[in-house]
Amino acid sequence: MKEILEAIGINGPSTVAGFTGGLVNVFWLRKMAPFDVIGALIAGAATANYLGAPLAEVIHFPVGATSFLFGIGGLQITGPLLAMLRRKIFSDGEDRNATP
């Protein structure tokens, strides 16, 4: 199972640490809609999975702790990044998802 997860780019310990950080974020913020809870958990796990280990190496901090912190701030990190990406994609000012 570990080989399959690694083959698709998932690092188990980092993802679990990020998921746990996302769970802490959910309990901290308390009043979240169900979809927002799911988003916080997924964003925390994914952000920690892909950014936790590289940043831990740069700042010389344990991978688990770095991934946990990414999990707590997953939505706060990915939200602005996705907004920036959306602006770059739709640089002509047209938002294709906006209602007319």
MOJOGI-V991478 format. One record per pair of residues at least 12 apart in sequence whose C-alpha atoms are under 8 Angstrom apart, sorted by the first residue. I is the first residue (numbers start at 0). GAP is how many residues later the second one is. If there is no record, write none. Layout:
# MOJOGI-V991478
i-><I,I>
gap-><GAP,GAP>
This chain:
# MOJOGI-V991478
i-><9,9,10,11,12,13,13,13,13,13,13,13,13,13,14,14,14,14,14,15,16,16,16,16,16,16,16,17,17,17,17,17,17,17,17,17,17,17,17,17,17,18,18,18,18,18,18,19,19,19,19,19,20,20,20,20,20,20,20,20,21,21,21,21,21,21,21,21,21,21,22,22,22,23,24,24,24,24,25,25,38,39,39,40,42,42,42,42,43,43,43,43,43,43,44,44,45,46,46,46,46,46,46,47,47,47,47,47,47,47,48,50,50,51,51,51,51,52,52>
gap-><39,40,38,37,51,31,34,35,38,39,49,50,53,54,30,31,33,34,52,29,28,31,47,48,50,51,54,23,26,27,28,29,30,31,49,50,51,52,53,54,56,22,23,25,26,49,52,21,25,48,51,52,23,46,47,48,49,50,51,52,18,19,20,21,22,23,49,50,51,52,17,18,49,48,15,46,47,48,14,15,36,34,35,30,28,31,32,35,26,27,28,29,30,31,26,29,28,20,23,24,27,30,31,18,19,20,21,22,23,26,18,16,19,12,14,15,18,13,14>
